[in-house]
């Protein structure tokens, strides 16, 4: 299926641990995003990469480090997890080829619970 | 606040009725988009309206945009139980890439 996929779907971990979330899209898009949705359903952009280059970097603690090995993948590594990091993390993709295309396609989300 | 503010926060109607959700904002935008999120799932793009457009239709969806009032509305006609979901407006600003700023959503419940 053509889609944006994320792994893992659920992640339960202890405070202080380091964890990674992976995202892959096979839509041929060149731009990928990470969003965080908190318990109040507020969805906020964290990062965006275009062709492996960071283009949006919101005010996010430097414990969060995105990595894009190629334009189809955008991973999110989180160091020293804190209770407040508990949220649902969504990956999304879109394309800028031929001009900015506005629609973003979202993955199913990774539900992170920090204990 | 740069995000959209949605009204109402929750809406419960009977199947077959029309549902209207509103989004107000304060900043300039290039476009405004509506997304749907079913419980425990990702967001699905519904419709996009550009800042120079006033109204768009897609199936049972109708979106309006009034840039002078900085507001948008999403109308779902002849609602169905499957329309039960949270609906988010997203303010689109092109700053190199497309940056979306989401509101907190309207939780819509369609009662059979």
Interface residues (C-beta under 8 A of the other chain):
Chain A: X4 X31 X35 X40 X41 X42 X43 X44 X45 X48 X50 X55 X56 X90 X92 X94 X96 X100 X101 X102 X103 X104 X105 X106 X107 X108 X109
Chain B: X3 X30 X31 X33 X35 X40 X41 X42 X43 X44 X45 X48 X86 X88 X92 X94 X95 X96 X97 X98 X99 X100 X101 X102 X104 X105
